[in-house]
Amino acid sequence: MTRTFPAVNMVTEPTTIKSASPSQVDDNSVKDLGVSIHEVALDLVDEEENQVNFTDTLFRKRKRPTDPDAIATKRSVFDDPMLAPHYWPKKDYENIHRFDPSARWTYREERALVRKIDWKIMLMAAIGFSALNLDRSNVNQANSTSFLTDLGMTTDDFNLGNSVFRLAFLCAELPSQLVSKRVGPDRWIPTQICLWSIVSLSQFWLTGRTSFLVCRVLLGALQGGFIPDLVLYLSYFYTKRELPIRLALFWMSMYFCSIVASFLAYGILHLDGVAGEAGWRWLFLMEGGITLLVGVATFFNMPPSPTQTKAWFRPKGWFSEREEIIMVNRILRDDPTKGDMHNREGLSLRRLWTAICDYDLWPLYILGLMFGIPNGPPATYLTLLLRDIGFNTFQTNLLTIPYQALGIVTMFLVTLLSEHVGERTLVAMLEDLWTLPFLVTLYALPAGPNPWVFFAIVTGLLSYPYTHPIQVGWCSRNAGAVSSRTVNASLYNMFVQASSIISAQIYVASDAPRYERGNRILIIICCVNLGILYPGTKAYYIWRNRQRDKIWNSMTVEERDHYLRTTKDVGNRRLDFRFAH
């Protein structure tokens, strides 16, 4: 039942609206909906704990409502008559016809809908992500064979190939995001998969160093921006609490895909000599063909938005009108800034430049550059290291499976820990904290170590808890506005790719086979990350929040309301925004 409810002054505490940014209010768009922002229900939910997460599910801590038919709608800025006009969606927002602040739904409806979104939306996105990992990692499996010898290349040539791939990947990040925002991720993502699959399978016809480098550049350029594009697409369907969990599942699926890829490689590489061609050539051809089929299927299974699932091949769509209303309103209640842009709206140069100059995210970019370097070279050269220590091609591909399986476990556990403690900096440090003792042990190994001892140490090192998904979510959270998140996600990923370029230069042929100098550099970088960069980032955000608190808390209620009505600040530039750390 809907009643008139006294206005709740939600601006007295900045944390209640810190993730939102105002949009230009269109009075006609408000009137056209036929709803009143002064009508606020008494039965809205205030608790944050009602979101499903790994910790509560695993340990059964979650307090389920006694009645599954109770109202599950969360209270938001749209229930405050003073704040609602500042956050109303734009009139050209693609889901505006389903936006209704008076809409209510139950826990039973919401859970069923989220399960349906997982099956319809996330499953296809996960398959696309697996296609990326399959085509991105098969060069390492090819390197366990006579790949370098057949093409007349050295380890340094392989290093150069990895570097130009990462450089092209890095350079394509931002342009890919701009294209995605203009044409829509539902169109651009399938196009990317198909294009890079064609290049990947064409590696069957590699002839030498030049053709290898050209293919690596093309693959990097076409795959760059895919992950931020996918994150942007999923944000249309999930709340900010649901999305990080699904991103963690994505990266867990990366390990699972790698395990499947290792078995695939084991089988395909046995085709060595068939039709007079090397096994690694068949590996590129077959795996590229698989991902091309995925790309074609993706064109038909990625609807543009929650209210645009109908198509000529799907005339009834995936969701009912009721389900569309729930999807749109739960998303906007969770993050009103998602109504600031429609899904075919490109970024202006001004917005682009503003996002690039956002110095408050620079500490996270530096972390993105540095955190993955210590474990990068051992991961990239694992197959080559195992071959050098005495294992054959087929043993090498099977021996890459244990660390991938253990990586799923450690990532799952670090996700549980992150949810339980609600901490980002200290949890994100665990990757380098895990890596450091194994690097020291690897450096201290004598010449000609026992192959199985070496395998155990490298496997332990590469089983680290992968905290990249936590840092991706951290960057997105601290960006604030949707328009900023699009660019900031790309910038962060560009720095991550730059770290891969740096790490590709640490293990060099002159330092083989033990790479003592390289491991010494990795240990130093790991210590810098743990002792300076992570603590420094946390200290910076604490200091910035205290600055904001001092200004905001000195303002009266009237001054805060005037600020919200007149400010041109967006995202994390707003005084009521607080940085996560």
JOQUIZI-V248122 format. One record per residue. N is the residue number from 1. OMEGA is omega as a letter, one per 30 degrees, with the letter a starting at -180 (999 if undefined). Layout:
n=N omega=OMEGA
n=N omega=OMEGA
This chain:
n=1 omega=a
n=2 omega=a
n=3 omega=l
n=4 omega=a
n=5 omega=l
n=6 omega=a
n=7 omega=l
n=8 omega=a
n=9 omega=a
n=10 omega=a
n=11 omega=l
n=12 omega=l
n=13 omega=a
n=14 omega=a
n=15 omega=a
n=16 omega=a
n=17 omega=a
n=18 omega=a
n=19 omega=a
n=20 omega=l
n=21 omega=a
n=22 omega=l
n=23 omega=l
n=24 omega=a
n=25 omega=l
n=26 omega=a
n=27 omega=a
n=28 omega=a
n=29 omega=l
n=30 omega=a
n=31 omega=a
n=32 omega=a
n=33 omega=l
n=34 omega=l
n=35 omega=l
n=36 omega=l
n=37 omega=l
n=38 omega=l
n=39 omega=a
n=40 omega=a
n=41 omega=l
n=42 omega=a
n=43 omega=l
n=44 omega=a
n=45 omega=l
n=46 omega=a
n=47 omega=l
n=48 omega=a
n=49 omega=a
n=50 omega=l
n=51 omega=l
n=52 omega=l
n=53 omega=a
n=54 omega=a
n=55 omega=a
n=56 omega=a
n=57 omega=a
n=58 omega=a
n=59 omega=l
n=60 omega=l
n=61 omega=a
n=62 omega=l
n=63 omega=a
n=64 omega=l
n=65 omega=a
n=66 omega=a
n=67 omega=l
n=68 omega=l
n=69 omega=l
n=70 omega=a
n=71 omega=a
n=72 omega=a
n=73 omega=a
n=74 omega=l
n=75 omega=a
n=76 omega=l
n=77 omega=a
n=78 omega=l
n=79 omega=l
n=80 omega=a
n=81 omega=l
n=82 omega=a
n=83 omega=a
n=84 omega=a
n=85 omega=a
n=86 omega=a
n=87 omega=a
n=88 omega=l
n=89 omega=l
n=90 omega=a
n=91 omega=l
n=92 omega=l
n=93 omega=a
n=94 omega=a
n=95 omega=a
n=96 omega=a
n=97 omega=l
n=98 omega=a
n=99 omega=a
n=100 omega=a
n=101 omega=a
n=102 omega=a
n=103 omega=l
n=104 omega=l
n=105 omega=a
n=106 omega=l
n=107 omega=a
n=108 omega=a
n=109 omega=a
n=110 omega=a
n=111 omega=l
n=112 omega=a
n=113 omega=l
n=114 omega=l
n=115 omega=l
n=116 omega=l
n=117 omega=l
n=118 omega=a
n=119 omega=a
n=120 omega=a
n=121 omega=a
n=122 omega=a
n=123 omega=l
n=124 omega=l
n=125 omega=l
n=126 omega=l
n=127 omega=l
n=128 omega=l
n=129 omega=l
n=130 omega=l
n=131 omega=l
n=132 omega=a
n=133 omega=l
n=134 omega=a
n=135 omega=a
n=136 omega=a
n=137 omega=a
n=138 omega=l
n=139 omega=l
n=140 omega=l
n=141 omega=l
n=142 omega=a
n=143 omega=l
n=144 omega=a
n=145 omega=l
n=146 omega=a
n=147 omega=a
n=148 omega=a
n=149 omega=a
n=150 omega=a
n=151 omega=l
n=152 omega=a
n=153 omega=l
n=154 omega=l
n=155 omega=l
n=156 omega=l
n=157 omega=l
n=158 omega=l
n=159 omega=a
n=160 omega=l
n=161 omega=l
n=162 omega=a
n=163 omega=a
n=164 omega=l
n=165 omega=a
n=166 omega=l
n=167 omega=l
n=168 omega=l
n=169 omega=a
n=170 omega=a
n=171 omega=a
n=172 omega=a
n=173 omega=a
n=174 omega=l
n=175 omega=l
n=176 omega=l
n=177 omega=l
n=178 omega=l
n=179 omega=a
n=180 omega=l
n=181 omega=a
n=182 omega=a
n=183 omega=a
n=184 omega=a
n=185 omega=l
n=186 omega=l
n=187 omega=a
n=188 omega=a
n=189 omega=l
n=190 omega=l
n=191 omega=l
n=192 omega=a
n=193 omega=a
n=194 omega=a
n=195 omega=a
n=196 omega=l
n=197 omega=l
n=198 omega=l
n=199 omega=a
n=200 omega=a
n=201 omega=l
n=202 omega=l
n=203 omega=l
n=204 omega=a
n=205 omega=l
n=206 omega=a
n=207 omega=a
n=208 omega=a
n=209 omega=a
n=210 omega=a
n=211 omega=l
n=212 omega=a
n=213 omega=l
n=214 omega=l
n=215 omega=l
n=216 omega=l
n=217 omega=a
n=218 omega=l
n=219 omega=l
n=220 omega=a
n=221 omega=a
n=222 omega=a
n=223 omega=a
n=224 omega=l
n=225 omega=a
n=226 omega=a
n=227 omega=l
n=228 omega=l
n=229 omega=a
n=230 omega=l
n=231 omega=l
n=232 omega=a
n=233 omega=a
n=234 omega=a
n=235 omega=l
n=236 omega=a
n=237 omega=a
n=238 omega=l
n=239 omega=a
n=240 omega=l
n=241 omega=l
n=242 omega=a
n=243 omega=a
n=244 omega=l
n=245 omega=l
n=246 omega=l
n=247 omega=l
n=248 omega=l
n=249 omega=l
n=250 omega=a
n=251 omega=l
n=252 omega=l
n=253 omega=l
n=254 omega=l
n=255 omega=l
n=256 omega=l
n=257 omega=l
n=258 omega=l
n=259 omega=l
n=260 omega=a
n=261 omega=l
n=262 omega=l
n=263 omega=l
n=264 omega=a
n=265 omega=l
n=266 omega=a
n=267 omega=a
n=268 omega=a
n=269 omega=l
n=270 omega=l
n=271 omega=a
n=272 omega=l
n=273 omega=l
n=274 omega=a
n=275 omega=l
n=276 omega=a
n=277 omega=l
n=278 omega=a
n=279 omega=a
n=280 omega=l
n=281 omega=l
n=282 omega=l
n=283 omega=l
n=284 omega=a
n=285 omega=a
n=286 omega=a
n=287 omega=l
n=288 omega=l
n=289 omega=l
n=290 omega=a
n=291 omega=l
n=292 omega=l
n=293 omega=l
n=294 omega=a
n=295 omega=l
n=296 omega=l
n=297 omega=a
n=298 omega=l
n=299 omega=a
n=300 omega=a
n=301 omega=l
n=302 omega=l
n=303 omega=a
n=304 omega=a
n=305 omega=l
n=306 omega=a
n=307 omega=a
n=308 omega=a
n=309 omega=l
n=310 omega=l
n=311 omega=a
n=312 omega=l
n=313 omega=l
n=314 omega=a
n=315 omega=a
n=316 omega=a
n=317 omega=a
n=318 omega=a
n=319 omega=l
n=320 omega=l
n=321 omega=l
n=322 omega=a
n=323 omega=l
n=324 omega=l
n=325 omega=l
n=326 omega=a
n=327 omega=a
n=328 omega=a
n=329 omega=l
n=330 omega=l
n=331 omega=a
n=332 omega=l
n=333 omega=l
n=334 omega=a
n=335 omega=a
n=336 omega=a
n=337 omega=l
n=338 omega=l
n=339 omega=a
n=340 omega=a
n=341 omega=l
n=342 omega=a
n=343 omega=l
n=344 omega=a
n=345 omega=l
n=346 omega=l
n=347 omega=l
n=348 omega=l
n=349 omega=l
n=350 omega=l
n=351 omega=l
n=352 omega=a
n=353 omega=l
n=354 omega=a
n=355 omega=l
n=356 omega=a
n=357 omega=a
n=358 omega=a
n=359 omega=a
n=360 omega=l
n=361 omega=a
n=362 omega=l
n=363 omega=l
n=364 omega=l
n=365 omega=l
n=366 omega=l
n=367 omega=l
n=368 omega=l
n=369 omega=a
n=370 omega=a
n=371 omega=a
n=372 omega=a
n=373 omega=a
n=374 omega=a
n=375 omega=a
n=376 omega=a
n=377 omega=l
n=378 omega=l
n=379 omega=a
n=380 omega=a
n=381 omega=a
n=382 omega=a
n=383 omega=l
n=384 omega=l
n=385 omega=a
n=386 omega=l
n=387 omega=a
n=388 omega=a
n=389 omega=l
n=390 omega=l
n=391 omega=l
n=392 omega=a
n=393 omega=a
n=394 omega=l
n=395 omega=a
n=396 omega=a
n=397 omega=l
n=398 omega=a
n=399 omega=l
n=400 omega=a
n=401 omega=a
n=402 omega=a
n=403 omega=l
n=404 omega=l
n=405 omega=l
n=406 omega=l
n=407 omega=l
n=408 omega=a
n=409 omega=a
n=410 omega=l
n=411 omega=l
n=412 omega=a
n=413 omega=a
n=414 omega=l
n=415 omega=l
n=416 omega=a
n=417 omega=a
n=418 omega=l
n=419 omega=a
n=420 omega=a
n=421 omega=a
n=422 omega=a
n=423 omega=a
n=424 omega=a
n=425 omega=a
n=426 omega=l
n=427 omega=l
n=428 omega=l
n=429 omega=a
n=430 omega=l
n=431 omega=l
n=432 omega=l
n=433 omega=l
n=434 omega=a
n=435 omega=a
n=436 omega=a
n=437 omega=l
n=438 omega=l
n=439 omega=l
n=440 omega=l
n=441 omega=l
n=442 omega=l
n=443 omega=a
n=444 omega=a
n=445 omega=l
n=446 omega=l
n=447 omega=l
n=448 omega=a
n=449 omega=l
n=450 omega=a
n=451 omega=a
n=452 omega=l
n=453 omega=l
n=454 omega=l
n=455 omega=a
n=456 omega=a
n=457 omega=a
n=458 omega=l
n=459 omega=l
n=460 omega=l
n=461 omega=a
n=462 omega=l
n=463 omega=a
n=464 omega=l
n=465 omega=a
n=466 omega=a
n=467 omega=l
n=468 omega=l
n=469 omega=l
n=470 omega=a
n=471 omega=l
n=472 omega=l
n=473 omega=l
n=474 omega=l
n=475 omega=l
n=476 omega=a
n=477 omega=a
n=478 omega=l
n=479 omega=l
n=480 omega=a
n=481 omega=l
n=482 omega=a
n=483 omega=l
n=484 omega=a
n=485 omega=a
n=486 omega=a
n=487 omega=a
n=488 omega=l
n=489 omega=l
n=490 omega=l
n=491 omega=l
n=492 omega=a
n=493 omega=l
n=494 omega=l
n=495 omega=l
n=496 omega=l
n=497 omega=l
n=498 omega=l
n=499 omega=l
n=500 omega=l
n=501 omega=l
n=502 omega=a
n=503 omega=a
n=504 omega=a
n=505 omega=a
n=506 omega=l
n=507 omega=a
n=508 omega=a
n=509 omega=a
n=510 omega=a
n=511 omega=a
n=512 omega=g
n=513 omega=a
n=514 omega=l
n=515 omega=a
n=516 omega=a
n=517 omega=l
n=518 omega=l
n=519 omega=l
n=520 omega=l
n=521 omega=l
n=522 omega=l
n=523 omega=a
n=524 omega=l
n=525 omega=l
n=526 omega=l
n=527 omega=l
n=528 omega=l
n=529 omega=a
n=530 omega=a
n=531 omega=a
n=532 omega=a
n=533 omega=a
n=534 omega=l
n=535 omega=l
n=536 omega=l
n=537 omega=l
n=538 omega=l
n=539 omega=a
n=540 omega=a
n=541 omega=l
n=542 omega=l
n=543 omega=a
n=544 omega=l
n=545 omega=l
n=546 omega=l
n=547 omega=a
n=548 omega=a
n=549 omega=a
n=550 omega=a
n=551 omega=a
n=552 omega=a
n=553 omega=l
n=554 omega=a
n=555 omega=l
n=556 omega=l
n=557 omega=a
n=558 omega=l
n=559 omega=l
n=560 omega=l
n=561 omega=l
n=562 omega=l
n=563 omega=a
n=564 omega=a
n=565 omega=a
n=566 omega=a
n=567 omega=l
n=568 omega=l
n=569 omega=l
n=570 omega=l
n=571 omega=a
n=572 omega=l
n=573 omega=a
n=574 omega=a
n=575 omega=a
n=576 omega=l
n=577 omega=l
n=578 omega=a
n=579 omega=l
n=580 omega=l
n=581 omega=999
